[in-house]
Amino acid sequence: MTGESVFTYGAPGLKFGTGASDEIGYDLSTYDVRRVLVLTDPGVAATGHPQRIAEQMHAFGIETQVFDAVHVEPTDASFEAAIAFARDSGPWDAYVAVGGGSTIDTAKAVNLLTTNDGELMDYVNAPVGRARAPRNPLKPLVAVPTTTGTGAESTTICVLDVLAQQVKTGISHARLRPTLAVVDPALTMTQPAGVTAAAGMDILCHALESYTARPFTSYDKKTPEQRVPYCGSNPISDLWSEQAMSLLSTSFRRAVNHGDDAGAREQMALAATMAGLGFGNAGVHIPHANAYPIAGRVHERCPDFRPAGYEADEAMVPHGMAVSLTAPEAFRWTFSSSPERHLRAASLLAPDHGYDAGPDALPAVLADLMRDIAIPNGLGEVGYGESDVDDLVEGAMKQQRLLATAPREVTDEDAAGILGRSLELW
Amino acid sequence: MTGESVFTYGAPGLKFGTGASDEIGYDLSTYDVRRVLVLTDPGVAATGHPQRIAEQMHAFGIETQVFDAVHVEPTDASFEAAIAFARDSGPWDAYVAVGGGSTIDTAKAVNLLTTNDGELMDYVNAPVGRARAPRNPLKPLVAVPTTTGTGAESTTICVLDVLAQQVKTGISHARLRPTLAVVDPALTMTQPAGVTAAAGMDILCHALESYTARPFTSYDKKTPEQRVPYCGSNPISDLWSEQAMSLLSTSFRRAVNHGDDAGAREQMALAATMAGLGFGNAGVHIPHANAYPIAGRVHERCPDFRPAGYEADEAMVPHGMAVSLTAPEAFRWTFSSSPERHLRAASLLAPDHGYDAGPDALPAVLADLMRDIAIPNGLGEVGYGESDVDDLVEGAMKQQRLLATAPREVTDEDAAGILGRSLELW
């Protein structure tokens, strides 16, 4: 068996900068569209941005409607409600998603299910769903992120909770990638500090996980049919990851602690975009795999936890926070797979960190940052204890699609070690 | 008037690596196509690659035809011949261009004129043509470069000589960008040393010119209608340019002098792709503007010049060579616009160069390289003399679309100084 010699790279078109969201009407007019559905969630709808973006399209003869009932942390039920709305009110020539990852992911599913027949579960990843590939091309989808984190504007997946099976899974296909990402830092200025911190840790882990991912050359040679969007670290994803880390090193603390610092907001938005372009092609691994059960079991295990900055009326761990809580220990464990990359990451994130050039450097840099931006000190502070570790391991090990990108093979014991050592981080 | 705050970025999908060109049949089958026209030039046809790529599509039920009469350095007449062939033998569901910039550019024009009505001159840039924008979407175009240089697989333009007006111009529109770039370093192994040297200087100048281009923030605020694909240097194009220069620093001399070094060929192919992604969004300036008259007037002024490595039965200056001949003096003149960028470029290209940190460093690094890879020592060695300078200035100053990206305003006198000092470089 020879090794892999080919990697792939895809990206949406990008319009970046303050004021970029004022031009979406024009941009859509070049696709020759007449009826556009704007999707958003109630919180973002309250900022007025989605309505403003919709109204600005009228000057280009575009009829619009705003669907403002996207569910944050979407489920199969919430996807189906959005799809039913779009099917009933359609046909639509294009979609615009204004919001965070939940909104952009919902728009991807709506686009898929209004251009292709069948039902949601036909397309959801196996074994949960039937993993059917779309037969028809999708409509133009413009993604307008209002948080600096998920990178959903760059990726080919949408994530959902399948309620009946109590499992988080997704739909993954190249055609789901948005046509155009419009990243306007002005839309991110009102993110509360807690949201900026958690979403920013998502950016950081996208960059770190794709930078330390298994190299594409380490896989067996794939046939074209076997290629997946996440092909392992490669020379292009590395560039994006490194640059995202450099941007975070100068802007992250400022954006959390001085939310009105427009320069820091712009750098965070660019870091989120770049990290999205990186992991959207390379993939993510252990911290993201762990995040599924950490976020998924919080209701039952830590019913009193409320994250700062979120209007949560029930227990929830924001995605970026869930990802970050095991990151220091995950990267201590992956250190041996590529010491030079772990040390380079530590230097990019904290050029003057002064830690010894060993496995502790990157975890220490991460812990310093997390403490400064008020991320909880480990799973314990969220409410998890020693007795929850086995359960979290079981949930993480189900994410084999992500763990396949880890630079070392992860056993149950390895995962238990990482999760157990993450109960308290500093 | 406020300054510009928005930049744009676009790129084709990319499949990169040895063996990537074996998978085009599969890739096209995902677009649901039935009839595909493969375009190439006679020289590349003789390598057998276009035929192999066409045959490999049959396994996916795709009917193919190979058009092997692309003209190197295309003209309006050669574009029209290719368009007529495609219109007569069509309709085609997709196009595959296997070759250098001439072939990829011809395929862009064929795609445009078989999906949109009218004639070639309707779409050519004003004032030469009527600069019409395409009304209809184009078909999928897969670009398979066989030289490491032009970056045409990433860009939204095609360049042609309009014979009756004796002028080089182009068609520029976002829809011309190929859908997918398939970059297979194995196809570039047979480039003769002279071709590798000239085409490699094109890569280097793409990277250097976009890195030193006028920053996008220095323009007046544009309306969306005024945006052009070349928006000036920006944080994304900078990344690509820097990385292309790093790759060239370790691979360029090796690829010229040891053409069988597969590692060097792969790095050159990656550098060409990255530089194409950079300049395809930022733009190029003085050396490319000068290249138009340097290449265009060679028949008349230097009838005896034959470049090494090219099978030329008449005088010609290869594009990359024409671009490179005024690069050292152009970058000496632009130094004051951003000393730190010029010095950083010199360091990326030659980390241990040892030249003083002033305006002479980058020109000296370029001259060292050009001497080592047997590029002519200036315009004089091609056959131009002092008495040709005014004529070359006149030709260069016509390229205002490119000169608009220069970091300083270029007068006739400035251009004369750069061209005059480029008669002998070392």
Interface residues (C-beta under 8 A of the other chain):
Chain A: E4 S5 V6 F7 T8 Y9 G10 A11 G13 L14 K15 F16 G17 T18 G19 A20 E23 Y26 D27 T30 D32 R135 A174 K221 P224 E225 P235 I236 L239 W240 Q243 L270 M274
Chain B: E4 S5 V6 F7 T8 Y9 G10 A11 G13 L14 K15 F16 G17 T18 G19 A20 E23 Y26 D27 T30 D32 R135 A174 K221 P224 E225 P235 I236 L239 W240 Q243 L270 M274
